[in-house]
Amino acid sequence: GYRPLTRKKFIFVLANAATQAGTKPLQGHGIRIGSTLEYLLWDVPFNIIKVKGRWAINAFLMYLRQHAQILTPFIQALPLIH
């Protein structure tokens, strides 16, 4: 029968797919941060993201600041795209 997809099985399936594709497998934490960024791109409110991601306090905001610091020089170097 059908069973719920566990976190462990999800990570295992993704790791196998990455290996077969010849890429480095993603870690669970990276997937969690990536999904948080995706929710933000879809304009999901912070309080909903916090609950969905099971983030303690506002820890995910620290990652957002880090992403902004890393991406800013690259974005500023690109010509404006319309």
Phi and psi in radians as a Rosetta constraint file:
Dihedral C 1 N 2 CA 2 C 2 CIRCULARHARMONIC -1.490 0.35
Dihedral N 2 CA 2 C 2 N 3 CIRCULARHARMONIC 2.506 0.35
Dihedral C 2 N 3 CA 3 C 3 CIRCULARHARMONIC -2.293 0.35
Dihedral N 3 CA 3 C 3 N 4 CIRCULARHARMONIC 2.656 0.35
Dihedral C 3 N 4 CA 4 C 4 CIRCULARHARMONIC -1.075 0.35
Dihedral N 4 CA 4 C 4 N 5 CIRCULARHARMONIC 2.549 0.35
Dihedral C 4 N 5 CA 5 C 5 CIRCULARHARMONIC -1.361 0.35
Dihedral N 5 CA 5 C 5 N 6 CIRCULARHARMONIC 2.057 0.35
Dihedral C 5 N 6 CA 6 C 6 CIRCULARHARMONIC -1.468 0.35
Dihedral N 6 CA 6 C 6 N 7 CIRCULARHARMONIC 2.835 0.35
Dihedral C 6 N 7 CA 7 C 7 CIRCULARHARMONIC -1.031 0.35
Dihedral N 7 CA 7 C 7 N 8 CIRCULARHARMONIC -0.787 0.35
Dihedral C 7 N 8 CA 8 C 8 CIRCULARHARMONIC -1.046 0.35
Dihedral N 8 CA 8 C 8 N 9 CIRCULARHARMONIC -0.794 0.35
Dihedral C 8 N 9 CA 9 C 9 CIRCULARHARMONIC -1.179 0.35
Dihedral N 9 CA 9 C 9 N 10 CIRCULARHARMONIC -0.699 0.35
Dihedral C 9 N 10 CA 10 C 10 CIRCULARHARMONIC -1.028 0.35
Dihedral N 10 CA 10 C 10 N 11 CIRCULARHARMONIC -0.840 0.35
Dihedral C 10 N 11 CA 11 C 11 CIRCULARHARMONIC -1.110 0.35
Dihedral N 11 CA 11 C 11 N 12 CIRCULARHARMONIC -0.698 0.35
Dihedral C 11 N 12 CA 12 C 12 CIRCULARHARMONIC -1.080 0.35
Dihedral N 12 CA 12 C 12 N 13 CIRCULARHARMONIC -0.812 0.35
Dihedral C 12 N 13 CA 13 C 13 CIRCULARHARMONIC -1.120 0.35
Dihedral N 13 CA 13 C 13 N 14 CIRCULARHARMONIC -0.765 0.35
Dihedral C 13 N 14 CA 14 C 14 CIRCULARHARMONIC -1.097 0.35
Dihedral N 14 CA 14 C 14 N 15 CIRCULARHARMONIC -0.715 0.35
Dihedral C 14 N 15 CA 15 C 15 CIRCULARHARMONIC -1.111 0.35
Dihedral N 15 CA 15 C 15 N 16 CIRCULARHARMONIC -0.732 0.35
Dihedral C 15 N 16 CA 16 C 16 CIRCULARHARMONIC -1.109 0.35
Dihedral N 16 CA 16 C 16 N 17 CIRCULARHARMONIC -0.747 0.35
Dihedral C 16 N 17 CA 17 C 17 CIRCULARHARMONIC -1.105 0.35
Dihedral N 17 CA 17 C 17 N 18 CIRCULARHARMONIC -0.726 0.35
Dihedral C 17 N 18 CA 18 C 18 CIRCULARHARMONIC -1.126 0.35
Dihedral N 18 CA 18 C 18 N 19 CIRCULARHARMONIC -0.749 0.35
Dihedral C 18 N 19 CA 19 C 19 CIRCULARHARMONIC -1.085 0.35
Dihedral N 19 CA 19 C 19 N 20 CIRCULARHARMONIC -0.773 0.35
Dihedral C 19 N 20 CA 20 C 20 CIRCULARHARMONIC -1.123 0.35
Dihedral N 20 CA 20 C 20 N 21 CIRCULARHARMONIC -0.545 0.35
Dihedral C 20 N 21 CA 21 C 21 CIRCULARHARMONIC -1.457 0.35
Dihedral N 21 CA 21 C 21 N 22 CIRCULARHARMONIC -0.094 0.35
Dihedral C 21 N 22 CA 22 C 22 CIRCULARHARMONIC 1.361 0.35
Dihedral N 22 CA 22 C 22 N 23 CIRCULARHARMONIC 0.420 0.35
Dihedral C 22 N 23 CA 23 C 23 CIRCULARHARMONIC -2.041 0.35
Dihedral N 23 CA 23 C 23 N 24 CIRCULARHARMONIC 2.901 0.35
Dihedral C 23 N 24 CA 24 C 24 CIRCULARHARMONIC -1.317 0.35
Dihedral N 24 CA 24 C 24 N 25 CIRCULARHARMONIC 2.284 0.35
Dihedral C 24 N 25 CA 25 C 25 CIRCULARHARMONIC -1.112 0.35
Dihedral N 25 CA 25 C 25 N 26 CIRCULARHARMONIC 2.515 0.35
Dihedral C 25 N 26 CA 26 C 26 CIRCULARHARMONIC -1.359 0.35
Dihedral N 26 CA 26 C 26 N 27 CIRCULARHARMONIC 2.606 0.35
Dihedral C 26 N 27 CA 27 C 27 CIRCULARHARMONIC -1.627 0.35
Dihedral N 27 CA 27 C 27 N 28 CIRCULARHARMONIC 2.740 0.35
Dihedral C 27 N 28 CA 28 C 28 CIRCULARHARMONIC -0.968 0.35
Dihedral N 28 CA 28 C 28 N 29 CIRCULARHARMONIC -0.702 0.35
Dihedral C 28 N 29 CA 29 C 29 CIRCULARHARMONIC -1.176 0.35
Dihedral N 29 CA 29 C 29 N 30 CIRCULARHARMONIC -0.670 0.35
Dihedral C 29 N 30 CA 30 C 30 CIRCULARHARMONIC -1.111 0.35
Dihedral N 30 CA 30 C 30 N 31 CIRCULARHARMONIC -0.662 0.35
Dihedral C 30 N 31 CA 31 C 31 CIRCULARHARMONIC -1.143 0.35
Dihedral N 31 CA 31 C 31 N 32 CIRCULARHARMONIC -0.713 0.35
Dihedral C 31 N 32 CA 32 C 32 CIRCULARHARMONIC -1.095 0.35
Dihedral N 32 CA 32 C 32 N 33 CIRCULARHARMONIC -0.792 0.35
Dihedral C 32 N 33 CA 33 C 33 CIRCULARHARMONIC -1.151 0.35
Dihedral N 33 CA 33 C 33 N 34 CIRCULARHARMONIC -0.745 0.35
Dihedral C 33 N 34 CA 34 C 34 CIRCULARHARMONIC -1.070 0.35
Dihedral N 34 CA 34 C 34 N 35 CIRCULARHARMONIC -0.704 0.35
Dihedral C 34 N 35 CA 35 C 35 CIRCULARHARMONIC -1.189 0.35
Dihedral N 35 CA 35 C 35 N 36 CIRCULARHARMONIC -0.589 0.35
Dihedral C 35 N 36 CA 36 C 36 CIRCULARHARMONIC -1.081 0.35
Dihedral N 36 CA 36 C 36 N 37 CIRCULARHARMONIC -0.796 0.35
Dihedral C 36 N 37 CA 37 C 37 CIRCULARHARMONIC -1.098 0.35
Dihedral N 37 CA 37 C 37 N 38 CIRCULARHARMONIC -0.680 0.35
Dihedral C 37 N 38 CA 38 C 38 CIRCULARHARMONIC -1.107 0.35
Dihedral N 38 CA 38 C 38 N 39 CIRCULARHARMONIC -0.763 0.35
Dihedral C 38 N 39 CA 39 C 39 CIRCULARHARMONIC -1.036 0.35
Dihedral N 39 CA 39 C 39 N 40 CIRCULARHARMONIC -0.722 0.35
Dihedral C 39 N 40 CA 40 C 40 CIRCULARHARMONIC -1.102 0.35
Dihedral N 40 CA 40 C 40 N 41 CIRCULARHARMONIC -0.691 0.35
Dihedral C 40 N 41 CA 41 C 41 CIRCULARHARMONIC -1.107 0.35
Dihedral N 41 CA 41 C 41 N 42 CIRCULARHARMONIC -0.468 0.35
Dihedral C 41 N 42 CA 42 C 42 CIRCULARHARMONIC -1.587 0.35
Dihedral N 42 CA 42 C 42 N 43 CIRCULARHARMONIC 0.200 0.35
Dihedral C 42 N 43 CA 43 C 43 CIRCULARHARMONIC 1.091 0.35
Dihedral N 43 CA 43 C 43 N 44 CIRCULARHARMONIC 0.556 0.35
Dihedral C 43 N 44 CA 44 C 44 CIRCULARHARMONIC -1.321 0.35
Dihedral N 44 CA 44 C 44 N 45 CIRCULARHARMONIC 2.301 0.35
Dihedral C 44 N 45 CA 45 C 45 CIRCULARHARMONIC -1.070 0.35
Dihedral N 45 CA 45 C 45 N 46 CIRCULARHARMONIC 2.608 0.35
Dihedral C 45 N 46 CA 46 C 46 CIRCULARHARMONIC -0.931 0.35
Dihedral N 46 CA 46 C 46 N 47 CIRCULARHARMONIC -0.766 0.35
Dihedral C 46 N 47 CA 47 C 47 CIRCULARHARMONIC -1.106 0.35
Dihedral N 47 CA 47 C 47 N 48 CIRCULARHARMONIC -0.580 0.35
Dihedral C 47 N 48 CA 48 C 48 CIRCULARHARMONIC -1.253 0.35
Dihedral N 48 CA 48 C 48 N 49 CIRCULARHARMONIC -0.759 0.35
Dihedral C 48 N 49 CA 49 C 49 CIRCULARHARMONIC -1.049 0.35
Dihedral N 49 CA 49 C 49 N 50 CIRCULARHARMONIC -0.725 0.35
Dihedral C 49 N 50 CA 50 C 50 CIRCULARHARMONIC -1.042 0.35
Dihedral N 50 CA 50 C 50 N 51 CIRCULARHARMONIC -0.752 0.35
Dihedral C 50 N 51 CA 51 C 51 CIRCULARHARMONIC -1.240 0.35
Dihedral N 51 CA 51 C 51 N 52 CIRCULARHARMONIC -0.846 0.35
Dihedral C 51 N 52 CA 52 C 52 CIRCULARHARMONIC -1.054 0.35
Dihedral N 52 CA 52 C 52 N 53 CIRCULARHARMONIC -0.665 0.35
Dihedral C 52 N 53 CA 53 C 53 CIRCULARHARMONIC -1.560 0.35
Dihedral N 53 CA 53 C 53 N 54 CIRCULARHARMONIC -0.024 0.35
Dihedral C 53 N 54 CA 54 C 54 CIRCULARHARMONIC 0.921 0.35
Dihedral N 54 CA 54 C 54 N 55 CIRCULARHARMONIC 0.740 0.35
Dihedral C 54 N 55 CA 55 C 55 CIRCULARHARMONIC -1.406 0.35
Dihedral N 55 CA 55 C 55 N 56 CIRCULARHARMONIC 2.339 0.35
Dihedral C 55 N 56 CA 56 C 56 CIRCULARHARMONIC -1.370 0.35
Dihedral N 56 CA 56 C 56 N 57 CIRCULARHARMONIC 2.386 0.35
Dihedral C 56 N 57 CA 57 C 57 CIRCULARHARMONIC 0.855 0.35
Dihedral N 57 CA 57 C 57 N 58 CIRCULARHARMONIC -2.181 0.35
Dihedral C 57 N 58 CA 58 C 58 CIRCULARHARMONIC -2.149 0.35
Dihedral N 58 CA 58 C 58 N 59 CIRCULARHARMONIC 0.699 0.35
Dihedral C 58 N 59 CA 59 C 59 CIRCULARHARMONIC -0.999 0.35
Dihedral N 59 CA 59 C 59 N 60 CIRCULARHARMONIC -0.584 0.35
Dihedral C 59 N 60 CA 60 C 60 CIRCULARHARMONIC -1.148 0.35
Dihedral N 60 CA 60 C 60 N 61 CIRCULARHARMONIC -0.383 0.35
Dihedral C 60 N 61 CA 61 C 61 CIRCULARHARMONIC -1.129 0.35
Dihedral N 61 CA 61 C 61 N 62 CIRCULARHARMONIC -0.534 0.35
Dihedral C 61 N 62 CA 62 C 62 CIRCULARHARMONIC -1.085 0.35
Dihedral N 62 CA 62 C 62 N 63 CIRCULARHARMONIC -0.729 0.35
Dihedral C 62 N 63 CA 63 C 63 CIRCULARHARMONIC -1.179 0.35
Dihedral N 63 CA 63 C 63 N 64 CIRCULARHARMONIC -0.634 0.35
Dihedral C 63 N 64 CA 64 C 64 CIRCULARHARMONIC -1.090 0.35
Dihedral N 64 CA 64 C 64 N 65 CIRCULARHARMONIC -0.739 0.35
Dihedral C 64 N 65 CA 65 C 65 CIRCULARHARMONIC -1.086 0.35
Dihedral N 65 CA 65 C 65 N 66 CIRCULARHARMONIC -0.731 0.35
Dihedral C 65 N 66 CA 66 C 66 CIRCULARHARMONIC -1.117 0.35
Dihedral N 66 CA 66 C 66 N 67 CIRCULARHARMONIC -0.746 0.35
Dihedral C 66 N 67 CA 67 C 67 CIRCULARHARMONIC -1.091 0.35
Dihedral N 67 CA 67 C 67 N 68 CIRCULARHARMONIC -0.724 0.35
Dihedral C 67 N 68 CA 68 C 68 CIRCULARHARMONIC -1.107 0.35
Dihedral N 68 CA 68 C 68 N 69 CIRCULARHARMONIC -0.736 0.35
Dihedral C 68 N 69 CA 69 C 69 CIRCULARHARMONIC -1.127 0.35
Dihedral N 69 CA 69 C 69 N 70 CIRCULARHARMONIC -0.653 0.35
Dihedral C 69 N 70 CA 70 C 70 CIRCULARHARMONIC -1.277 0.35
Dihedral N 70 CA 70 C 70 N 71 CIRCULARHARMONIC -0.744 0.35
Dihedral C 70 N 71 CA 71 C 71 CIRCULARHARMONIC -1.429 0.35
Dihedral N 71 CA 71 C 71 N 72 CIRCULARHARMONIC -0.465 0.35
Dihedral C 71 N 72 CA 72 C 72 CIRCULARHARMONIC -0.919 0.35
Dihedral N 72 CA 72 C 72 N 73 CIRCULARHARMONIC -0.855 0.35
Dihedral C 72 N 73 CA 73 C 73 CIRCULARHARMONIC -1.061 0.35
Dihedral N 73 CA 73 C 73 N 74 CIRCULARHARMONIC -0.626 0.35
Dihedral C 73 N 74 CA 74 C 74 CIRCULARHARMONIC -1.223 0.35
Dihedral N 74 CA 74 C 74 N 75 CIRCULARHARMONIC -0.730 0.35
Dihedral C 74 N 75 CA 75 C 75 CIRCULARHARMONIC -1.150 0.35
Dihedral N 75 CA 75 C 75 N 76 CIRCULARHARMONIC -0.725 0.35
Dihedral C 75 N 76 CA 76 C 76 CIRCULARHARMONIC -1.170 0.35
Dihedral N 76 CA 76 C 76 N 77 CIRCULARHARMONIC -0.480 0.35
Dihedral C 76 N 77 CA 77 C 77 CIRCULARHARMONIC -1.381 0.35
Dihedral N 77 CA 77 C 77 N 78 CIRCULARHARMONIC -0.296 0.35
Dihedral C 77 N 78 CA 78 C 78 CIRCULARHARMONIC -1.453 0.35
Dihedral N 78 CA 78 C 78 N 79 CIRCULARHARMONIC 2.484 0.35
Dihedral C 78 N 79 CA 79 C 79 CIRCULARHARMONIC -1.200 0.35
Dihedral N 79 CA 79 C 79 N 80 CIRCULARHARMONIC 2.685 0.35
Dihedral C 79 N 80 CA 80 C 80 CIRCULARHARMONIC -1.093 0.35
Dihedral N 80 CA 80 C 80 N 81 CIRCULARHARMONIC 2.222 0.35
Dihedral C 80 N 81 CA 81 C 81 CIRCULARHARMONIC -1.854 0.35
Dihedral N 81 CA 81 C 81 N 82 CIRCULARHARMONIC 2.262 0.35
